[in-house]
Amino acid sequence: MDLVVEKENDIFQVILNQAVRVPGVRINRTEFLKTTLSKHFQEDIVNLAIKNNPAQAGITTKELDSIAKSCIGFETSKVTAISTAAGVPGKFGAVVAIPADLTQYFAHVTRILQKLIYLYGWKDIFNQDDGIDDETLSLLTIFIGTMFGVQAANTLIQKLAAQAAVRANKVIAAKPLTKGVVYPIVKRIAITISGKMNKKIFASGISKMIPIVGAVTSGGLTFVTFRPMAKRLKAHLETLPTADVNFYKNEINIDCEENIIDVSDIQESDFDISDN
């Protein structure tokens, strides 16, 4: 697929759709939390973290800090190595190589995204079956928006986290993400991400035209963009009630209207496309 001919508001959606279908991109929440937390906590705490979430099991963000950083380091190393290899020009040419490179990049973005949100209190983002619905893609878009520094994405995640926390063990409904006033904002977030991607697409395309140096440039570019993005998401997730041990100590468990999310405070300036 030639990204050059894609409209800007379609680029990110095309890449994300391809990325979530890359083998190994999905993280099994139960297996991940069991394997990761068992190295640091007793079995009963790990089981409670899996059943509810780490914060409800009494695991603080401070205790999760080194675990999250380790996950970020692991995924950064993997995606950088792949990007460096993809940076070497091949017989297919620069234009064809860019989509494959970016698809792999966002596959790893999706992997680290899942690891971080599961550590900081979120339930499974994918359905149990093999299907990928619009609600899942919308939620992924919002989290990736935070990674790209889109303020509107931060605001939506804050609202969704508050909803998820007060509903305790209930799984939040994703329906609001594909209807009403929220869906257009999700689309705007996707467009903003596309705009922020322009610099990376251009740099990747140029690097593939320069043998050897191109490989170093591509891998280096991935390294300096992926880690800060993951750290940005981590920092935001740490501030949410879903990661707050003290929030759950109050034993709040109330029903809220799952199909209503107030987005009246989201402003035009929240969709800034500057490269930050």
DOLUMTOR-377752 format. One record per atom (N, C-alpha, C): residue in one letter; y, x, z. Coordinates in steps of 0.1 Angstrom, whole numbers, plus 5000, padded with zeros to 4 digits. Layout:
<sites>
AYXZ ...
</sites>
This chain:
<sites>
M498850085000 M500050005000 M501250095000 D502250064991 D503450144990 D504550094998 L504850165009 L505850115019 L507250115012 V507450195002 V508750194996 V509150064990 V508249984986 V508549854980 V508549744990 E508249775002 E508249665012 E509649635017 K509849515020 K511149475026 K511149525040 E512349565045 E512449625058 E511849535069 N512049405068 N511549315079 N510049295078 D509349355068 D507949345066 D507249475070 I507949585070 I507249715071 I506449725084 F507149695095 F506449715108 F505249615109 Q505449495105 Q504349395106 Q503149435098 V503349495086 V502249545078 V501549655085 I502249755090 I501649865097 I500949825109 L501449735117 L500849695129 L499549615126 N499549535116 N498349465112 N497249565108 Q497649665102 Q496649775098 Q496149855110 A497149885119 A496849965131 A495849905140 V495949775143 V495149705152 V493649685147 R493449715135 R492149705129 R491449845127 V492149955132 V491550085131 V490450095142 P489250145138 P488150155148 P488550225160 G488250175172 G488550245184 G489950215190 V490750125183 V492050105188 V492050015200 R491149925202 R491149835213 R490549905225 I491249885236 I490749935249 I490149825257 N488949845262 N488249745270 N488849755284 R489649655288 R490349665301 R489449695313 T488349625314 T487349645325 T486849785326 E486349825314 E485749965314 E486850075316 F488050055311 F489050145313 F489450155328 L489750045334 L490150045348 L489050105357 K487750065354 K486650115362 K486550265361 T486550315349 T486350455347 T487550535352 T488750485350 T489950565354 T490150555369 L490050435375 L490450425389 L489350475398 S488050475393 S486950515402 S487050665406 K487850735398 K488050875401 K488950895413 H489650795417 H490750805427 H490650705439 F489850595437 F489850485447 F488450445450 Q488250375461 Q486950325465 Q486550205456 E485250185456 E484650085447 E485249945449 D485449905462 D485949775465 D487449755460 I488149865460 I489549855455 I489549845440 V488649925434 V488549925419 V488149785414 N487149725421 N486649595417 N487749485418 L488549495429 L489649405431 L490749425420 A490949555416 A491949585406 A491549525393 I490249525390 I489749475378 I489849315378 K489449265389 K489449115390 K490849055390 N491749125397 N493149075397 N494049175389 N494549275396 N495249385389 N495449495400 P495749615396 P495949725405 P496849695417 A498049635414 A498949605424 A498449515435 Q497749415431 Q497049315440 Q495949385448 A495449495443 A494449575450 A495049675460 G496449675460 G497149765469 G497449895463 I497249915450 I497550045444 I498950045440 T499650145445 T501150155442 T501450225429 T502650205424 T503050275412 T503150425414 K503350475427 K503350615430 K501950665428 E500950595432 E499550635431 E499150635417 L499750545409 L499350535395 L500050635386 D501050705391 D501950785383 D501150905376 S500350975383 S499651085377 S498551035367 I497950925370 I496950865362 I497650825348 A498750755349 A499450715337 A499850835329 K500350935335 K500851055328 K499651125321 S498551125328 S497351185322 S496951105309 C496950975310 C496650895298 C497650925286 I498950935290 I499950965280 I499651105273 G499351205282 G499051335276 G497851335267 F496851265271 F495551255263 F495851195249 E496551075249 E496851015236 E497851085228 T498751155234 T499751235227 T499051355220 S498051415227 S497351525220 S496551475208 K495851365210 K495051305199 K495851275187 V496951205189 V497751155178 V498551275171 T498851375179 T499551485173 T498651565164 A497351585168 A496351655160 A496151585147 I496051445148 I495751365136 I496951375127 S498151365132 S499351375124 S499551505117 T499151615124 T499251745119 T498351765107 A497151715108 A496151715097 A496651635085 A497251515088 A497751425078 A498951485071 G499651585078 G500851645072 G500551735061 V499351785059 V498951875048 V498951795035 P499651835025 P499751755012 P498351755006 G497951635001 G496651624994 G496851574980 K495651544974 K495751504960 K496351364958 F496451284969 F496951144968 F498451144967 G499151254972 G500551254971 G501251204983 A502551224984 A503351194996 A503451044998 V503750964988 V503950824990 V502750754996 V501550784991 V500350724995 V499950765010 A500350885013 A499950945026 A500650885037 I501950845035 I502750795046 I502150665053 P501750565046 P501150455053 P499950485061 A499050575057 A497850605064 A498250685077 D499250775076 D499750855087 D500350755097 L501150665093 L501850575102 L500850475108 T499850435101 T498850345106 T498150415118 Q497750545116 Q497150615127 Q498050635139 Y499350655136 Y500350675146 Y500350545155 F500550435148 F500650305156 F499350265162 A498250315157 A496950285163 A496950345177 H497450475178 H497550545191 H498650485199 V499750435193 V500750365201 V500150245208 T499250175200 T498650055206 T497650095217 R496950205215 R496050255225 R496750285238 I497750365238 I498450405250 I499150285256 L499650195248 L500250075253 L499249995261 Q498049975256 Q497049905264 Q496749965277 K496550095277 K496250175289 K497250155300 L498550165295 L499650155305 L499850015310 I499749915302 I499949775307 I498749735316 Y497549785313 Y496449745322 Y496649815336 L497149935336 L497350005349 L498449935357 Y499449885350 Y500549825356 Y500549675357 G499349615357 G499149475361 G498949375351 W498749405338 W498549305328 W497149285325 K496849155320 K495449125317 K495149165302 D493949135297 D493549175284 D494549125274 I494949205264 I495949165254 I495249115242 F494049155240 F493249105228 F492348995233 N491948905224 N491048805226 N489648865227 Q488648795233 Q487348845235 Q486648855222 D486948775212 D486348785199 D487048885191 D486648895178 D487148995169 D488448955163 G488848835165 G490048785158 G491348845164 I492348855155 I493648905159 I494648795156 D495148715166 D496048605163 D497548645164 D498348555160 D499748575160 D500348605173 E499748535184 E500248555197 E500048705202 T498848755199 T498548895202 T499548995195 L499748975182 L500649055175 L502049045180 S502448925184 S503748915190 S503948985203 L502948985211 L502949055224 L502949205222 L502149255212 L502149395209 L503549435204 T504149355196 T505449385190 T506549395201 I506449315212 I507449325223 I507249455230 F505949485234 F505749605241 F506149735233 I505849735220 I506249845211 I507749845210 G508449735211 G509849725210 G510449795222 T509849785234 T510349855246 T510150005244 M509050045237 M508750185235 M509850245225 F510350165216 F511450205207 F512850185213 G512950145225 G514250125232 G514950005228 V514249895224 V514949765220 V515149685233 Q516349665237 Q516649605250 Q516149455250 A516149385239 A515649255238 A514249245242 A513449345238 A512049355242 A511949375257 N512749465263 N512749475278 N512949345285 T513849275280 T514249145286 T513049045285 L512449035274 L511248945272 L510148985281 I509849115282 I508749165290 I509049135305 Q510249145309 Q510649115323 Q510348965326 K510648875316 K510448735318 K508948705318 L508248765309 L506748735309 L506148795321 A506548905326 A505948965338 A506248875350 A507448825351 A507748735362 A506848605362 Q506648555350 Q505748445348 Q504348475352 A503848595347 A502448635350 A502248655365 A503248715372 A503148745386 A503048615395 V503948525392 V503948395400 V502748315397 R502048335386 R500848255383 R499648325388 A499848435396 A498748505402 A497648545393 N496448495395 N495248535387 N495148465374 K496048365371 K495948295359 K496448385347 V495848365336 V496248445324 V497548375318 I498548445315 I499748385310 I499448335296 A500148235292 A500048175279 A500948255269 A500448275258 A501248355248 A501848255238 K501648125239 K502148025230 K503648035228 P504448065239 P505848065237 P506348175227 L505448275225 L505848385216 L505748345201 T505248235198 T505148195184 T505748055182 K506648015190 K507247885189 K508647885195 G509447785191 G510747765197 G511747875195 V512547905205 V513548005204 V513148145206 V511848165211 V511348305214 V510848365201 Y510248295192 Y509648355180 Y510648425172 P511748365169 P512848445161 P513248575167 I513248575181 I513648705188 I512548805186 V511248765186 V510148855184 V510248915170 K510648825160 K510848875146 K511948975145 R513048945153 R514149035153 R513849175159 I512949165169 I512449295175 I511649375165 A510849305157 A510049375146 A510949435136 I512049365132 I512949415122 I513749535128 T514049535141 T514749645147 T513849765148 I512549745151 I511649855151 I511549915137 S511549835127 S511449885113 S512649975110 G513849925114 G515050005112 G514950145119 K514350145131 K514250265139 K513250355133 M512250305125 M511250375119 M511750455107 N512850415101 N513250475088 N513350625089 K513850675100 K514050825101 K512650895101 K511750835108 K510350895108 K509750895094 I509850775088 I509250765074 I509850865065 F511150885065 F511750975056 F511351125059 A511351155072 A510951285076 A509551315073 S508651215074 S507251235071 S507051265056 G507751185048 G507651195034 G508051325029 I509151385034 I509651515030 I508651625035 S508151615047 S507351715052 S506051735044 K505551625038 K504251635031 K504451705017 M505651725013 M505951795001 M506051945003 I505951995016 I506052135018 I504752185024 P503952255017 P502652305022 P502752385035 I501752365044 I501652435056 I502852395066 V504052425062 V505152385070 V505152235072 G504752165062 G504752025063 G503751975074 A502652045076 A501752005086 A502352025100 V502952135102 V503652165115 V504752065118 T505552035107 T506651945109 T506151805113 S505051755106 S504551625109 S503951615123 G503151715127 G502651715140 G503651725151 G504651805148 G505751825158 G506551705159 L506851635148 L507651515148 L506851405157 T505551395155 T504751295162 T504851325177 F504751455181 F504751495195 F506051455202 V507151485195 V508451465201 V508851315201 T508151225194 T508451085194 T507451005202 F506251045202 F505150965208 F505350965223 R505351085229 R505451105244 R506651035250 P507851055245 P509050985251 P508850825250 M508350785239 M508150635237 M507150585248 A506050655250 A505050615260 A505750615274 K506450725277 K507150735290 K508150625292 R508850585281 R509850475282 R509150345286 L507950315280 L507250195284 L506750205298 K506250325302 K505750345316 K506850315326 A508050365323 A509150355333 A509550205334 H509450135323 H509849985324 H508749905331 L507449935328 L506349865335 L506349885350 E506750005354 E506850035369 E507849945376 T508749885369 T509849805376 T509449655377 L508349615370 L508049475369 L507249425381 P507349295384 P506649245396 P505149255395 T504549265382 T503149275380 T502649415386 A503549505388 A503149635393 A503649655408 D504149555414 D504749565427 D503849515438 V503349615446 V502449575456 V503049485466 N504249505470 N504949415479 N505149275474 F505249255462 F505349125456 F504149045459 Y502949105458 Y501749035460 Y501449015475 K502049095483 K501849075498 K502348945503 N503348895495 N503948765499 N503048645495 E501948685488 E500948585484 E501648465476 I502448495467 I503048395459 I502048355448 N501948225447 N500948175437 N501448025434 I502348015424 I502847885421 I502747865406 D502647735403 D502647695389 D504047695383 C504147745370 C505347745364 C505147695350 E506147645343 E506047585330 E505847705320 E504647715315 E504247825307 E504847835293 N505347725289 N505847715275 N507347735274 I507947765285 I509447775285 I509847915290 I510547985281 I511048115285 I512548115281 D513448135291 D514848125289 D515348265283 V515748255270 V516248385264 V517748375261 S518448295268 S519848275266 S520648395269 D520148495277 D520848615280 D520648725271 I519848705260 I519648815250 I520848805240 Q521448925239 Q522648935231 Q522349005218 E523348995208 E523149065195 E523049215197 S523849265207 S523749415210 S522449465215 D521549375219 D520249415224 D519349455212 F519749435200 F518949475188 F519549595181 D520149685189 D520749805183 D519649895176 I519949935164 I518950015156 I519250165157 S520150205165 S520350345166 S519150415171 D518950545167 D517750615170 D517850675184 N517250595194 N517350645208 N515950655214 
</sites>
